[in-house]
Amino acid sequence: MKYTTHITVKFQHVDWARIVFYPRYFEMFNQVVEQWFDEGLGCSFHRLHEEWNNGIPLVDSQCRFRRANHLGEQITFELELLKLGRRSFTLMVKGSHLGELCVDAQLTMVWVTLTQPVAAIPIPQDVRQAMEPYLRDTNQQE
């Protein structure tokens, strides 16, 4: 299963040429991940950070820019879980406009405690269970 959402390119995302300034895609990826947690997993980022005192920093990414996106365009983002480990997970996020792939990124994120010292901890079981339907290949669980 994939999580799908849309982001319209706004003035805040673009440079003087009215195309998305490439670091803004990483902000969009983060927005997609946050929305997936809120809407797809039923686990709000507020609860994650405030109540659990946990976080999920991005530790590795591979991104390909395939087509520029312009002011006013709507980008359709699809998120799929590639790998679900004990303390980390890897996502594929693809952004397209009118069916044409524009940008994609493979993101590896780690579940951490925000108390000192910051350290990787196991992903809570209820969150893991909510993630499992998004796993591309169920043989990728660790």
C-alpha positions in Angstrom: 0.0 0.0 0.0 1.2 3.5 -0.7 0.3 6.8 1.1 -0.6 9.6 -1.4 -0.8 13.3 -0.8 -0.6 16.5 -2.8 1.5 19.7 -2.3 0.9 22.8 -4.4 4.1 24.7 -5.2 3.9 28.1 -3.5 6.0 31.2 -3.6 7.9 30.0 -0.5 9.2 27.0 -2.5 10.6 28.7 -5.5 13.6 30.7 -6.6 13.7 33.8 -8.9 13.1 31.6 -11.9 9.8 30.4 -10.3 11.0 26.8 -10.1 11.3 24.8 -6.9 14.6 25.6 -5.1 16.0 22.0 -4.6 16.4 22.2 -0.8 12.6 22.9 -0.6 12.0 19.3 -1.9 13.5 18.0 1.4 11.0 20.2 3.3 8.2 18.7 1.2 9.5 15.2 1.9 9.4 15.9 5.6 5.9 17.3 5.2 4.8 14.1 3.4 6.4 12.0 6.2 4.6 14.0 8.9 1.3 13.7 7.1 1.8 10.0 6.7 2.4 9.6 10.4 -0.7 11.8 11.2 -3.1 10.5 8.6 -1.8 7.1 7.5 -0.4 5.8 10.8 -2.6 7.6 13.3 0.5 8.7 15.2 0.8 12.5 15.3 4.2 14.1 15.3 3.1 16.3 18.2 2.5 13.2 20.3 5.8 11.7 19.1 7.8 14.7 20.2 5.8 16.1 23.1 4.4 13.0 24.9 6.9 10.3 24.0 10.0 12.6 23.9 11.1 10.7 20.7 12.1 11.8 17.3 13.0 10.4 13.9 15.9 12.2 12.3 16.8 11.6 8.7 20.2 9.8 8.6 20.6 9.0 4.9 19.0 10.1 1.7 19.4 9.6 -2.0 17.5 12.0 -4.2 17.1 12.3 -7.9 15.7 15.5 -9.5 14.1 14.6 -12.8 12.0 17.6 -13.9 11.6 21.1 -12.5 8.4 22.0 -10.8 7.0 25.5 -11.2 5.0 27.9 -9.1 1.4 26.8 -8.9 1.9 23.2 -10.0 0.4 20.5 -7.8 2.9 17.7 -7.0 1.4 14.3 -6.1 3.6 12.5 -3.6 3.5 8.8 -3.1 5.2 7.3 0.0 6.1 3.6 0.2 8.0 1.8 3.0 11.0 -0.1 1.6 12.4 -1.5 4.8 11.3 -1.8 8.4 14.0 -2.5 10.9 14.0 -2.6 14.6 15.1 1.0 15.1 15.0 2.4 11.6 13.0 2.4 8.4 13.6 3.3 4.8 11.0 5.1 2.7 10.7 5.8 -1.1 9.0 9.1 -1.8 8.1 10.0 -5.4 6.7 13.3 -6.6 5.0 13.7 -9.9 3.1 16.3 -11.8 0.3 15.3 -14.2 1.7 11.7 -14.2 5.3 12.7 -14.9 7.9 11.8 -12.3 9.7 14.9 -11.1 11.6 13.9 -8.0 12.2 10.8 -5.9 14.1 10.1 -2.8 15.0 7.2 -0.7 15.1 8.3 3.0 16.4 6.3 5.9 15.1 7.5 9.3 16.0 6.3 12.8 13.7 6.3 15.8 15.5 8.0 18.7 14.9 9.2 22.2 15.4 12.9 22.6 16.6 12.7 26.2 20.4 12.9 26.8 22.2 11.1 25.4 20.3 10.9 22.1 20.2 7.2 21.1 18.5 4.9 18.7 15.6 3.0 20.3 13.2 0.3 19.1 10.2 1.6 17.1 7.1 1.2 19.3 5.1 -1.9 18.4 1.9 -0.1 17.7 3.7 2.2 15.2 5.4 -0.8 13.6 2.1 -2.5 13.1 0.6 0.6 11.6 3.6 0.8 9.2 3.5 -2.8 8.0 0.7 -2.4 5.4 2.9 0.2 3.7 5.8 -2.2 3.3 6.6 -2.9 -0.3 7.8 -6.4 0.2 7.0 -8.1 3.5 10.3 -10.0 3.3 12.1 -6.7 4.1 11.3 -6.7 7.8 14.1 -7.3 10.2 
